[in-house]
Amino acid sequence: MPKILYRSTNRNSGLVDFKDALFKGQAPDYGLYMPTFIPRLTGKEIESFNGKGYSEIAFYVAKEFLQDCIGGRDLRLLINQAYNFRVPIEKIENNLHVMRLDRGPTASFKDFAARLMAGLMHHFSKKEGRKLTVLVSTSGDTGGAVADAFSGLDNVNVIILFPFRGVSPVQRMQMTTLGKNVRTLAVKGDFDDCQALVKQAFNDRELEEFGLTSANSINFGRLLPQVFYYFYAYSKFGRGNAVFSVPSGNFGNLMGGVIAREMGLPVEKFVVSVNENYEFPRFLSSGIYKPIEPSKKCSSNSMNIGHPSNLARLIDLYGGWLYDKRSGSGKIIKKGILKQKPDMKMMRKDFASFSITDKDASETIKKFYSKYKSLLEPHGAVAWCGLEKYQKNSKIGLGISLETANPAKFPDEIRNILGIQPKIPKSLKGLGKKQEKFEVIGTDYKDFKCRLMELNS
Ligand SMILES: *Cc1c(COP(=O)(O)O)cnc(C)c1O
């Protein structure tokens, strides 16, 4: 098989291999890395997954992309270490199911991507004897998953920036109680301030010696691990065409599913379920792309995104070109310019998309609980509600709705809607008893840079 290389969606950077795409994160022309081709599995291979365990399927799919840069034994080991938790698929009604992606160590589906990405980064940097500083800004779940995934690895420093008052107490404690190689900075500002500091650091030549690496959601290394669970879900049924409903924010989860389909997974439709940030459903129906600014604040807070970064990849795959206009220094001047329209007819055939209001999401949590005696949290409720809306006009042979967080991460919402206290999983128990450690900083870049250099020396 020819080697898979990675090109930028902005078409103005050279090809790189997987390892470069992993450590660079974003292409130098600010585009997102896409594989030059997507390997295809035969129907027989996909059929052979039936009855296999998660790690085995993940390994089989991963090696299609990674066999030219990591040995089979090493990859198998990393995958076994990353996926040491259950992935339950719950039958809800007839052909409809919920796949629960919330059993990882931080109780959010971000664990799937963060854990393998951390393993791969650690593997490559160790082999080359280089030290690594992972710098991330987070608005919630990413920080905890990344921190946990890198915690305790030698040769790696992790520095996480989060908005001081912008994350929930559980989310904060998941980042600040790990200690060791994980440092946290609480920024007196919002998520955009955190992101601005991180971006400036990446463009700062004086910081090059620290080997800064991003672990944000645009990294292809975080996309690949999100392909596996679609194959796993399908393997439990092993026939027909599936409809997946994906609760979407930055569209990384969705993009993982689309890659699975490109690899040969029989998918009839992706239901792209978004909250009140409706830029994608509007685009799908009208062909007009306009970011929502500022993004709407909904209870499914990890999906409060008005301009999903992975949309550039999705539109690229359908022959279009979406980009942000930037100044010479890289600052974004205008977001979301559609320079070339994708094949809209094809997109409408492959996707259905619904914007779910907060009111509909909480109604869904209530109805789902009373009808099926099972709990959804706000993100999973958006997905389930999207699947129901789709079903009103279409027949579903096999429907799988993705639940991306544990209800116990949203105790206030669940209590307000249902009057009950969600059961706390082991991973979230005892967090409040652990010692928190973080520093509060302002939004000034010079101060931040000083702190960064101290932490790295
Ligand atoms: C990040 C996140 C999402 C959105 O996933 P994307 O890949 O950004 O579309 C959905 N639910 C939860 C709980 C998340 O943490």
The ligand as an SDF file (V2000), in Angstrom:
LIG
                    3D

 15 15  0  0  0  0  0  0  0  0999 V2000
  -16.5670   17.8330   22.8900 C   0  0  0  0  0  0  0  0  0  0  0  0
  -17.9060   17.2850   23.1880 C   0  0  0  0  0  0  0  0  0  0  0  0
  -18.9130   17.1760   22.1930 C   0  0  0  0  0  0  0  0  0  0  0  0
  -18.7240   17.6950   20.7980 C   0  0  0  0  0  0  0  0  0  0  0  0
  -17.8600   16.9220   20.0440 O   0  0  0  0  0  0  0  0  0  0  0  0
  -17.1910   17.5170   18.7360 P   0  0  0  0  0  0  0  0  0  0  0  0
  -16.2460   16.4910   18.2890 O   0  0  0  0  0  0  0  0  0  0  0  0
  -16.5280   18.8040   19.1230 O   0  0  0  0  0  0  0  0  0  0  0  0
  -18.3240   17.7490   17.7570 O   0  0  0  0  0  0  0  0  0  0  0  0
  -20.1160   16.5920   22.5420 C   0  0  0  0  0  0  0  0  0  0  0  0
  -20.3610   16.1710   23.7980 N   0  0  0  0  0  0  0  0  0  0  0  0
  -19.4250   16.2660   24.7650 C   0  0  0  0  0  0  0  0  0  0  0  0
  -19.7730   15.8020   26.1340 C   0  0  0  0  0  0  0  0  0  0  0  0
  -18.1780   16.8200   24.4990 C   0  0  0  0  0  0  0  0  0  0  0  0
  -17.2780   16.9200   25.5000 O   0  0  0  0  0  0  0  0  0  0  0  0
  1  2  1  0
  2  3  1  0
  2 14  2  0
  3  4  1  0
  3 10  2  0
  4  5  1  0
  5  6  1  0
  6  7  2  0
  6  8  1  0
  6  9  1  0
 10 11  1  0
 11 12  2  0
 12 13  1  0
 12 14  1  0
 14 15  1  0
M  END
$$$$
